[in-house]
Amino acid sequence: MEGAEAVDAEFEYLHTLHQAGLRSLGPVWSRPNIFGHGVQFAFPRSPNIGPGLTPLGKELVKVCNSLGIMVDLAHMNEEGFWDVASLSNAPLVATHACAHAISQSTRNLTDRQLDAIRDTDGVIGFNLAVYDIRADAHLDANTSLDTVVRHIEYLINRVGEDRVALGSDFDAPRCRARLRMSVEYRTCSRL
């Protein structure tokens, strides 16, 4: 679940969602809620924008850990990322993000954050949003496979091949380009 807006302050609905099968929760989605402050979309900017988790957000991380719900770091600002890193006893996971060193979007993770994911045996899901992949953040439907591969190689070199997955964000602008790239991924994986 992306954004915990549906979760109440007593976590009763979180327990209901867990019983129904919820196993992944992003506390925020790019805007503030009672649990923390998301990272607004901006380029070029640092992901270090604003406060992280609220006290209730820190409690949410602990409850998620106790229930076996993965805390998704996608859409979280840098301070929130480090709040989760200091509280969680689980591997750090960002289901859909890219490297800030390549594309300076607020949504992307710094090398230090990538190192923390690696050091906890976590995973980064490579975000298929072309504006987070490209160094210029252009919404170009013709983004080349070479551009995509270079970014994935950067992530693999930073965190290891077993810690990079394909993320989604198919709902964002330029979806058709991402779908085309996912077909190219399948083609590339057969080589």
Secondary structure as GFF3:
##gff-version 3
##sequence-region A 1 191
A	DSSP	alpha_helix	12	19	.	.	.	ID=ss1
A	DSSP	beta_strand	24	25	.	.	.	ID=ss2
A	DSSP	alpha_helix	55	67	.	.	.	ID=ss3
A	DSSP	beta_strand	70	71	.	.	.	ID=ss4
A	DSSP	alpha_helix	78	87	.	.	.	ID=ss5
A	DSSP	beta_strand	93	97	.	.	.	ID=ss6
A	DSSP	alpha_helix	111	119	.	.	.	ID=ss7
A	DSSP	beta_strand	123	126	.	.	.	ID=ss8
A	DSSP	alpha_helix	130	133	.	.	.	ID=ss9
A	DSSP	alpha_helix	145	159	.	.	.	ID=ss10
A	DSSP	three_ten_helix	161	163	.	.	.	ID=ss11
A	DSSP	beta_strand	164	166	.	.	.	ID=ss12
A	DSSP	alpha_helix	175	189	.	.	.	ID=ss13
###
